């Protein structure tokens, strides 16, 4: 039935796939001749039981009641299957009860299905990563199909990482779709009466312009998604639950790690300014979107800022305008993939009057905890308070992202966030690791301090976009904003500069409110001008995709071996290799420093 429903989705914008007892592929069979590691896995705590077939279809007509399990980043490692069997067992009784009551039932995986490591899965290669390979998707399909309910899956940033097996993203995507019996990267399933589950999947890895860890939804899917929203309006009673690997800009989720901020891979289509904003614009426009679930951050659900509501108290910041949508971060099932020790999944329970968001805690025997209750009032959500206290630990393994607030230092008068000091100048002030300050530039860009870093924020949602100046270059210095706009008299002085001959003073003078962000190091009397990018943004898109970095690493290793042989050195570690290219100073996939040795920082040679 899954296959016919998917084929039907090609004919209509959304397949009517509601079926409380739709059969799913039996996991007892092997796929593609591969031995079932899932079914061979066992645990001292609890064996991985054989999959259960769906029960008999309930009698009666359609229902408005539904239960949906949401699984965060699986990152399956075939050597470490214990937690997956335990996690599945925690859902069995939930789904069995829901099906016996005649409710619509389904499970959604938020992607990143395999571990991005060599897992001993390929005897012919001890370097091949497991994520994105045929074996990875075979195993993930088997696991997801073993829950005994229909499953859907969206692609994450690691799901096309089969670099040694496939030449292109499209080849990798084709195999992924085939093994999960999908026709397209997106999906639409009607789980209950006028209740849709809609998913969008990442389709770019090798071809990523910047970091491969960015979750990229292609334009075709975005257009399809918008059509779904237009043709299923709230006024007609439609309720849509959206699933993506990463959350959209504007979700307000603050349970994410600093690494995602500084590397520009927090949000969907993060590096494409227009597409990045598109998702929250759709949420604001279409009140049929009731909830949006995402993973990507490997952090738990015990923090209250892992769920955000459409409105917040004005004292906590500007009105976020999240339409009628509740956003929810989803944790992970396996201990080895958790970044804060949590092992949790989400559970949605709903009907015509509203829905509940719950946590299935895999460390507490599958205990179900109510997190939030959302009731429908007309075409909008009327949201209650959190159903549990913030259970965050006193540690730094998770990162509450600072979001600018009206009471912070230097914040301009709050009348729509577009009023500035009359002179356009921010007097220089000292930067320390705990400095909290932010401001709008006259061009509308928002800049602020975060753990000693200068960060750019989206001017509409105030979501962090990325690193402008790293703490390595900034802490201990002064930062300020000055006017750089020129009048005609000052402009004429530029004619003597090489390359500026014959410049048009009128065009150079431009807006007298043009500004410059400047750093001052009083110890060295060095002033650094923080120049914006060509598109006017400030955050540095400096991490290349993984294919590019793999080639860079190979060149470095070859150069080191060549130099060691040439100089008669037995130990290659004695060779220091320096790479030279564009704005990049490392082959690492992480951007944490912006200083340039010998220029804005002491030379390391």
C-alpha positions, 0 to 999 in steps of 0.5 A: 500500500505504501508504494501505491500511495506514493505513486498516487502522490505524483498525480495529486499534490498530496496523496490521501494515505490515511490508513490506521492499519496500512501494511509496511514492508516486513523486516524479516526479509533481507534487502538486496541480498544484504544480511539483516544486521538489525535482526541479528543484533541483540542486547543484554537488556532487551533483544531486538524482537521480530517485527510485528505485522499490522493488526486488522483494519478498524471498522467504521469510517475515517477518523480525526484522531492520530498518533505520530512518532517522530525520530531524530537523527538515527546515525545507525552504526551496524556495530551498535544496534542495542539502543535502536531495538530498545527504542522501537520497543518503546513505541510498540505499545503506543502504536498498538493501542492507537491502531486498536482504537482506530486512530491514524498512525505513522512514524516519521524519520527526520533523516541523517540515517547512518553514522558518518564514520567507517563502521566496518561495513565494507571489508574492501574499504576501511575508509568508506563512510557508512552514511549515505551508502546502499547498505546504510539505506537498506538497514535504515529502511529495514529498521523504520519498516519494522515498527509495524506502521507506515513510515516516512523519511526526509533526507538530512545533510549526511544522507547523500554522503556515499562518496566512495560509492556514488559519483553524484548527488543524484545517483546517491539520491536515486538509490535512497529513494528507491530503497525507501520506496519513495518517488520524490525527496518530499512526502505528503500523507493524510494521517487523519481527516484533513490532517497532513504530514508533509516532509521536505528532504535535503538533496545537496551534498557534493554540490554544496557551494559552502558547507556540506552540513547545510540542509538544502531543500531544492527550489522544486520542493519549495514550489511544491510545498507552497502549492500544498499550502495554497490548496489546503488552507486553514479556512477549509479546516486543513491542519499541516504538520511539517518535518525537515532535518534542520529547522527554518530560520525564524523558528526561535529554537535556541537549543543548538550548538555554537558550531552550527552558528559559526559554520552557517548550517543552523537553518534550512538553505542557510547560505541562500538568503532568499530561500532561507527566509522563504520558509518562515514567510510561508509559515506567517502566510499560511495558518494551516501550518500547525507544527514543524518538527526538526532534528540536526542538533543532537540535543535533548527535549528537556529544555523549554526552548526546544519548543517555541510557540507562535507568540511570546511575552513582549518582555522576552523580545520582539513579536516573532510572528510565527504564524500559527506554528509550534516548532519542536526540536527532536533528540536522538535514540542512540547514546553514542549520537547524543551531545548532551546525554539525552536519548529521546523521541517525539510523539504527537497525539491529536484530534480535531480540537488540537494536539499534544507534543510529548517526549518518549524517554528512552532512558526511562523505559519509554516513559511518555511525558507531556511537553505541550498542549495546543488547542485549535481556536478557529484557524489559529493555535491557542497555546498553553504553557509548557507541561514540564519545568526546564530540566537543563543541567548545569553544564555547557554541553548544550548551547542556548543561542543568545537572541537580541533583546530590547534591553541589551546594551546599544540596542536602538530605540524600539520602534520597529527596529529601524531607528538609529542614533542620529549620527550613526556612530557607536562609540568604541567599547571593550569586548570580553567573552561575556559582552552582550551588545547588538545593533542594527547597521544603517543598511538594516543588517543586525550585528551582535556579540555572542561568546566573544564572537561578532555574529550577524543576525537575520534582521527580521527573525533575529536568528543567528546567521553566522560568524563575522569576527571570531573571539580569537581576533576580537576579545581584548580589542575595542569595537565601534561603528563609524560613518564612512559616507563621503561628500564630494570634497572628500571624494575628490581626495580618492582620485590619487589612489591607484585604481580609483582614477576617473571615479564618479564622485556622485556614485562614490558619495552615495548614502551619507549614512554608509557605515563601517565596523572597526576594531581597534587593538590599542596594544599594536595601534592596528585598526581592522575594518570589517568589510561586508560581503558583496551581497551586503551581508557580513557573516563569513561563508568560509567552509567548503563542501566535503568533496573540496576539503577531501581533495585539499587534505590529499594534497596536503598529505602528498606534499608532506610525504614529498617534502619528507622524502626530499629532505631525508626525514623519517618522520613526516610530522617534522614537516610543516605544511602551509596551505594558501588559497582565498580566504581559507586558512585551514582544511578543517570543516569547522570555522571558529577563527577569523584572524589571519596570522601575520596580519590580524594576529601574530604569525605562527610560523 
